Amino acid sequence: MVSIKSYKLKNNEVRFKFNVYIGVDPLTGKEKTTTRSGFKTKKEAKEALAKLRQEVRDGTFHKVAMETYQDVYELWMEQYENSVEDSTLLKTKRIFQNHILPSFGEYRIAKIDATICQKHVNQWAKKLKRFSMVKNYTALVIKYAIRHGIIDKNPFELVEMPIIKNNISLEDDDDEFENFYSREQLVQFLQCLQQDPNLKKHAVFRLLAFSGMRKGEVFALKWKDIDFDTLEIRITKAVKRGEKGLYLGATKNGKPRTIKLDQETVDLLKLWRSEQDSFFAEKKINTKTKQQLVFSNIYNVLQDPNKTFQWLLDFIKKHQLEPITTHGLRHTHCSLLFEAGASIKEVQYRLGHNDVKTTLEIYAHVTQKAKAGTIDKFTNFLKNENDDFLTKD
């Protein structure tokens, strides 16, 4: 005999639930039961119980066996984790654990409608910069449920994406933080870098600024990837973080690339190699192998690329420089390449972008100097074409 029981939520509201036998699993031969909860009234629970029993008798219960969003998420995750890299899997799981499951996890999948979806999208929009990405991940589980016949429509198709309105302050109008350096700022940064006694950090930041590499790519480098004679560096891998920790994976676009370095950066890397050899020789660690990392940690294993955040923060504070992030050095390299006259295709290849669109939309920033010169170009062009018109008597 199935009993319907009451229970209380954290806010002391009363809900009802039941546990019912649904037959024998044909694969395992074991008896199966299922629990239903979240009913606001006992009558609602009784009606759901009667409907479920009828579905079991009709043989249609398998279509609604996945009761909650959490149930479907766990099924979806089983196939998803076999289709992505460990680093992507870890990021995805964090998005679900931190944002999606706390909001949707306990909802019965068949009861999720556009109103519910809109409510949570609006909430995410108020606190998350990339709320649309969270919404898209949430919808992946819904789409999985549709493909497997658990539900028959996608409520997210009716959701309207909020428009984020930024408040404009007259006092703060000039305080926008642009995450890249001008030519003059980079020169100042490099001059301060030469004074830093930590040769490893000096070499890391110099390489980032002069190569445009991603930090994960820099820490995946092995000495065999650098040709000191031709001044070339082969970029084939990147340090990534999975559920089991750091590992070497493919570059972001999955393609290796070879780029040129300047002589000064190569000479600095030679100095660092000598210091690295001496440091590990004292620890009786052999660094003369083909697998030796250029920038390992003190135990000669993969260095966490996120360490550069604190390194750079301390360095900028010490020398009172303009703020910039590690990735901002990549932005800087790209921006100055364009200013120096490099073509779009050259920049695209050097930075390892899959397509030109990424190069243009994300990295083709112009410096303050270029912005200031825009009106000069315009007026000079008009003067050359219309000297008489612009010349005053």
Secondary structure, 3 states (H helix, E strand, C coil): CCCCEEEECCCCCEEEEEEEEEEECCCCCCEEEEEEEEECCHHHHHHHHHHHHHHHHHCCHHHHCCCEHHHHHHHHHHHHCCCCCHHHHHHHHHHHHHHHHHHHCCCEHHHCCHHHHHHHHHHHHHHCCCHHHHHHHHHHHHHHHHHCCCCCCCHHHHCCCCCCCCCCCCCCCCCCCCCCCCHHHHHHHHHHHHCCCCHHHHHHHHHHHHHCCCHHHHCCCEHHHEECCCCEEEECEEEEEECCEEEEEECCCCCCEEEECCHHHHHHHHHHHHHHHHHHHHCCCCCCCCCCECCECCCCCECCCCHHHHHHHHHHHHHCCCCCCHHHHHHHHHHHHHHCCCCHHHHHHHHCCCCHHHHHHHHCCCCHHHHHHHHHHHHHHHHHHCHHHHCCC
